[in-house]
Amino acid sequence: MVDDDEDVHAITKIALRSLRYKGRSLQILEARSSAEALQILRVTPGVAVILLDVVMESSEAGLRACQIIRQQHENHFVRIILRTGQPGMAPEESVVRDYEIDGYLPKVEATSARLVTMVRTALKAYEEITDIEAKRRSLESVHETVRDLSGTSAWSAFRSDAMGQVEE
């Protein structure tokens, strides 16, 4: 949770306190600035969801943090839900498109039920995306192993020896 408003931190923790995902309660990491959030991400791998305010230390601090997360850190797995008290500063359609945002929630529309639903949906999406990535890496490893085995002279020698033994 990244927001410079202490009330938002308190209300969010109350709204999410009973949320469980796959039998586990949430661990909520808190930051009061985009710089603090980026530091937390550097030292805490596997953050699944970020509830990110737009206006903090500057009018676009949250959007700049999104750019850094997606482009510099190349983190396309973490689900980012943008929360803003000033939707005119960050129009939904353009920020979702331009900053790879996964959810958009004006603070005036942020009921407990809506927040819980968005976080649960984001957790599920994160889990699915990371599962697909793990399977992709596993298949890539198998492919490399097969390629290495089929292209090595040791494999060719083994096949020649095996074929020679069969013919004898």
QUISUL-V232677 format. One record per backbone hydrogen bond with DSSP energy under -1.0 kcal/mol. CO is the residue of the C=O (numbers start at 1). NH is the residue of the N-H. E is the energy in kcal/mol with one decimal. If there is no record, write none. Layout:
co->(CO CO)
nh->(NH NH)
e->(E E)
//
This chain:
co->(1 2 5 6 7 8 9 10 11 12 16 21 24 31 33 34 35 36 37 38 39 40 48 50 51 52 54 58 58 60 61 62 63 64 65 66 67 68 69 79 80 80 81 82 84 86 91 92 93 94 95 103 105 106 107 109 111 112 113 114 115 116 117 118 119 120 121 122 123 124 125 126 127 128 129 130 131 132 133 134 135 136 137 138 139 140 141 142 143 144 145 146 147 152 153 154 155 156 157 158 159 160 161 162 163 164)
nh->(31 53 9 10 11 12 13 14 15 16 19 24 21 3 37 38 39 40 41 42 43 44 79 81 2 83 62 56 61 64 65 66 67 68 69 70 71 73 75 50 102 103 52 105 107 89 95 96 97 98 99 82 84 109 110 111 115 116 117 118 119 120 121 122 123 124 125 126 127 128 129 130 131 132 133 134 135 136 137 138 139 140 141 142 143 144 145 146 147 148 149 150 151 156 157 158 159 160 161 162 163 164 165 166 167 168)
e->(-2.7 -2.2 -1.6 -2.4 -2.9 -2.5 -2.3 -1.9 -2.6 -2.3 -1.3 -1.4 -3.0 -2.2 -2.1 -2.6 -1.9 -2.2 -2.4 -1.7 -1.6 -1.4 -3.0 -3.4 -3.3 -3.3 -2.9 -1.9 -1.1 -2.5 -2.1 -2.0 -2.1 -2.2 -2.7 -2.8 -3.1 -3.0 -2.8 -2.8 -2.4 -1.4 -2.9 -3.1 -2.9 -2.1 -2.4 -2.4 -1.6 -3.2 -2.1 -3.0 -1.2 -1.9 -1.2 -1.9 -2.5 -2.7 -2.4 -2.5 -2.5 -2.7 -2.5 -2.3 -2.6 -2.2 -2.4 -2.6 -2.5 -2.4 -2.7 -2.7 -2.0 -2.4 -2.3 -2.2 -2.2 -2.6 -2.5 -2.1 -2.6 -2.4 -2.2 -2.3 -2.8 -2.4 -2.3 -2.7 -2.6 -2.7 -2.7 -2.7 -1.3 -1.9 -2.9 -2.5 -2.8 -2.6 -2.8 -2.7 -2.6 -2.6 -2.2 -1.6 -1.8 -1.2)
//
